[in-house]
């Protein structure tokens, strides 16, 4: 069960914008991981010693990374809009 603190902690606009930058950097990092996983899957497709499950598993992980990147960007945009709309303390 989640409980709320009696005192809400409100971040400043600058703090929120810094978090937006972090979320965007994390999204870029996840996109990079997806590219690395797909490159590894492609390399393994030409390797007869690679287990049959390896390529599909790597492709599935790459798709998860891509989804995570999209979600991080969506969160960053929402937080950016909130910070710029005056939703943060100044």
ZADO-1210 file (C-alpha; in nm, 4 decimals, padded with zeros to 6 digits):
<atoms>
<atom x="00.0000" y="00.0000" z="00.0000" code="UNK" pos="1"/>
<atom x="00.1289" y="00.3419" z="-00.0931" code="UNK" pos="2"/>
<atom x="00.0875" y="00.6206" z="00.1555" code="UNK" pos="3"/>
<atom x="00.1238" y="00.9867" z="00.0914" code="UNK" pos="4"/>
<atom x="00.3418" y="01.2140" z="00.2933" code="UNK" pos="5"/>
<atom x="00.1493" y="01.4808" z="00.4805" code="UNK" pos="6"/>
<atom x="00.3817" y="01.7370" z="00.3292" code="UNK" pos="7"/>
<atom x="00.4023" y="01.7357" z="-00.0469" code="UNK" pos="8"/>
<atom x="00.7450" y="01.7993" z="-00.1872" code="UNK" pos="9"/>
<atom x="00.7341" y="02.0268" z="-00.4876" code="UNK" pos="10"/>
<atom x="01.0323" y="02.0532" z="-00.7158" code="UNK" pos="11"/>
<atom x="01.1344" y="02.3795" z="-00.8726" code="UNK" pos="12"/>
<atom x="01.0976" y="02.4312" z="-01.2460" code="UNK" pos="13"/>
<atom x="01.4763" y="02.4086" z="-01.2823" code="UNK" pos="14"/>
<atom x="01.4813" y="02.0764" z="-01.0969" code="UNK" pos="15"/>
<atom x="01.2037" y="01.9405" z="-01.3163" code="UNK" pos="16"/>
<atom x="01.3771" y="02.0562" z="-01.6330" code="UNK" pos="17"/>
<atom x="01.6967" y="01.8863" z="-01.5182" code="UNK" pos="18"/>
<atom x="01.4964" y="01.5664" z="-01.4714" code="UNK" pos="19"/>
<atom x="01.3558" y="01.6107" z="-01.8231" code="UNK" pos="20"/>
<atom x="01.7128" y="01.6136" z="-01.9528" code="UNK" pos="21"/>
<atom x="01.7930" y="01.2984" z="-01.7581" code="UNK" pos="22"/>
<atom x="01.4846" y="01.1203" z="-01.8952" code="UNK" pos="23"/>
<atom x="01.5772" y="01.2161" z="-02.2505" code="UNK" pos="24"/>
<atom x="01.9356" y="01.0983" z="-02.2024" code="UNK" pos="25"/>
<atom x="01.8080" y="00.7693" z="-02.0626" code="UNK" pos="26"/>
<atom x="01.5796" y="00.7322" z="-02.3667" code="UNK" pos="27"/>
<atom x="01.8754" y="00.7865" z="-02.5986" code="UNK" pos="28"/>
<atom x="02.0713" y="00.5284" z="-02.4005" code="UNK" pos="29"/>
<atom x="01.7876" y="00.2753" z="-02.4362" code="UNK" pos="30"/>
<atom x="01.7794" y="00.3361" z="-02.8127" code="UNK" pos="31"/>
<atom x="02.1525" y="00.2671" z="-02.8185" code="UNK" pos="32"/>
<atom x="02.1039" y="-00.0582" z="-02.6299" code="UNK" pos="33"/>
<atom x="01.8352" y="-00.1596" z="-02.8805" code="UNK" pos="34"/>
<atom x="02.0751" y="-00.0964" z="-03.1700" code="UNK" pos="35"/>
<atom x="02.3489" y="-00.2992" z="-02.9981" code="UNK" pos="36"/>
<atom x="02.1123" y="-00.5891" z="-02.9330" code="UNK" pos="37"/>
<atom x="01.9938" y="-00.5916" z="-03.2939" code="UNK" pos="38"/>
<atom x="02.3526" y="-00.5795" z="-03.4186" code="UNK" pos="39"/>
<atom x="02.4388" y="-00.8747" z="-03.1965" code="UNK" pos="40"/>
<atom x="02.1322" y="-01.0646" z="-03.3209" code="UNK" pos="41"/>
<atom x="02.2358" y="-00.9998" z="-03.6806" code="UNK" pos="42"/>
<atom x="02.5874" y="-01.1217" z="-03.6077" code="UNK" pos="43"/>
<atom x="02.4558" y="-01.4369" z="-03.4430" code="UNK" pos="44"/>
<atom x="02.2280" y="-01.5130" z="-03.7374" code="UNK" pos="45"/>
<atom x="02.5382" y="-01.6004" z="-03.9380" code="UNK" pos="46"/>
<atom x="02.6942" y="-01.8076" z="-03.6623" code="UNK" pos="47"/>
<atom x="02.6119" y="-02.1781" z="-03.6792" code="UNK" pos="48"/>
<atom x="02.7151" y="-02.2291" z="-03.3147" code="UNK" pos="49"/>
<atom x="02.4616" y="-01.9756" z="-03.1843" code="UNK" pos="50"/>
<atom x="02.1618" y="-02.1265" z="-03.0053" code="UNK" pos="51"/>
<atom x="01.8348" y="-02.1054" z="-03.1985" code="UNK" pos="52"/>
<atom x="01.6724" y="-01.8988" z="-02.9242" code="UNK" pos="53"/>
<atom x="01.9426" y="-01.6310" z="-02.9129" code="UNK" pos="54"/>
<atom x="01.8341" y="-01.4149" z="-03.2051" code="UNK" pos="55"/>
<atom x="01.4621" y="-01.4005" z="-03.1126" code="UNK" pos="56"/>
<atom x="01.5532" y="-01.3305" z="-02.7497" code="UNK" pos="57"/>
<atom x="01.7850" y="-01.0453" z="-02.8471" code="UNK" pos="58"/>
<atom x="01.5237" y="-00.9023" z="-03.0838" code="UNK" pos="59"/>
<atom x="01.2641" y="-00.9172" z="-02.8068" code="UNK" pos="60"/>
<atom x="01.4981" y="-00.7368" z="-02.5693" code="UNK" pos="61"/>
<atom x="01.5682" y="-00.4742" z="-02.8358" code="UNK" pos="62"/>
<atom x="01.1944" y="-00.4181" z="-02.8778" code="UNK" pos="63"/>
<atom x="01.1608" y="-00.3764" z="-02.5003" code="UNK" pos="64"/>
<atom x="01.4402" y="-00.1183" z="-02.5042" code="UNK" pos="65"/>
<atom x="01.2679" y="00.0704" z="-02.7857" code="UNK" pos="66"/>
<atom x="00.9400" y="00.0688" z="-02.5931" code="UNK" pos="67"/>
<atom x="01.1161" y="00.1915" z="-02.2800" code="UNK" pos="68"/>
<atom x="01.2785" y="00.4728" z="-02.4796" code="UNK" pos="69"/>
<atom x="00.9389" y="00.5798" z="-02.6125" code="UNK" pos="70"/>
<atom x="00.7915" y="00.5762" z="-02.2620" code="UNK" pos="71"/>
<atom x="01.0817" y="00.7783" z="-02.1240" code="UNK" pos="72"/>
<atom x="01.0369" y="01.0380" z="-02.3975" code="UNK" pos="73"/>
<atom x="00.6629" y="01.0562" z="-02.3276" code="UNK" pos="74"/>
<atom x="00.7338" y="01.1079" z="-01.9577" code="UNK" pos="75"/>
<atom x="00.9940" y="01.3731" z="-02.0399" code="UNK" pos="76"/>
<atom x="00.7477" y="01.5617" z="-02.2595" code="UNK" pos="77"/>
<atom x="00.4772" y="01.5504" z="-01.9923" code="UNK" pos="78"/>
<atom x="00.7186" y="01.6672" z="-01.7238" code="UNK" pos="79"/>
<atom x="00.8515" y="01.9409" z="-01.9515" code="UNK" pos="80"/>
<atom x="00.4986" y="02.0657" z="-02.0195" code="UNK" pos="81"/>
<atom x="00.4206" y="02.0574" z="-01.6478" code="UNK" pos="82"/>
<atom x="00.7332" y="02.2497" z="-01.5548" code="UNK" pos="83"/>
<atom x="00.6766" y="02.5119" z="-01.8222" code="UNK" pos="84"/>
<atom x="00.3073" y="02.5548" z="-01.7408" code="UNK" pos="85"/>
<atom x="00.3841" y="02.6729" z="-01.3909" code="UNK" pos="86"/>
<atom x="00.3076" y="02.3431" z="-01.2234" code="UNK" pos="87"/>
<atom x="00.6361" y="02.3587" z="-01.0389" code="UNK" pos="88"/>
<atom x="00.7276" y="02.6003" z="-00.7629" code="UNK" pos="89"/>
<atom x="00.9444" y="02.8889" z="-00.8740" code="UNK" pos="90"/>
</atoms>
